């Protein structure tokens, strides 16, 4: 997985229309253990933005591969992903070599 100079990682997913309301509700009140596991994985400044059923995700992390490994091994995250994975068009198996297709950063203002 490519690492950029700003340690930011971003991607988009499309959420299936029939799950849109449930997906948003889950993210408005995420499980405390999910928040703790992402922090433990080294993920910080994590934001999700919505445009219809298209979502933009961005976080900072010094070691994305290590973070994804921590997430893949987390019992809480596996329970969360079992629920949300059916909502996403495509797959996000954190045991895959590249579970999320990262977007290329083309501009960054410090």
HELIX and SHEET records of a PDB file:
HELIX    1   1 UNK A   17  UNK A   19  5                                   3    
HELIX    2   2 UNK A   20  UNK A   28  1                                   9    
HELIX    3   3 UNK A   32  UNK A   40  1                                   9    
HELIX    4   4 UNK A   64  UNK A   73  1                                  10    
HELIX    5   5 UNK A   75  UNK A   84  1                                  10    
HELIX    6   6 UNK A   85  UNK A   87  5                                   3    
SHEET    1   A 3 UNK A   8  UNK A  14  0                                        
SHEET    2   A 3 UNK A  54  UNK A  60 -1                                        
SHEET    3   A 3 UNK A  44  UNK A  51 -1                                        
END                                                                             
